[in-house]
């Protein structure tokens, strides 16, 4: 198969991670980790703080809520500003088209012919 090769190339051997022969290694590792966890002391539940869920209806005086409301109102004003600028540009383009349609460019064209 390989004529001009002095050393035969390495062959690929597929080994699945899910074969039963590898389960022994994994079970040993699992037992090791479980033993380490069993040696550690259990966390004290007295020091843990309970999770407080804030109601959406109750007003909050936190700085985060204030910043978030300010950010939302700023985004609304930015959208309004962009809409006003876009409408002004559309109006200017419409007026420009009307001016071009009603203007007489014959003087300009004659000047270009005579030049």
Beta strands, then each sheet from edge to edge (+ up, - down):
end
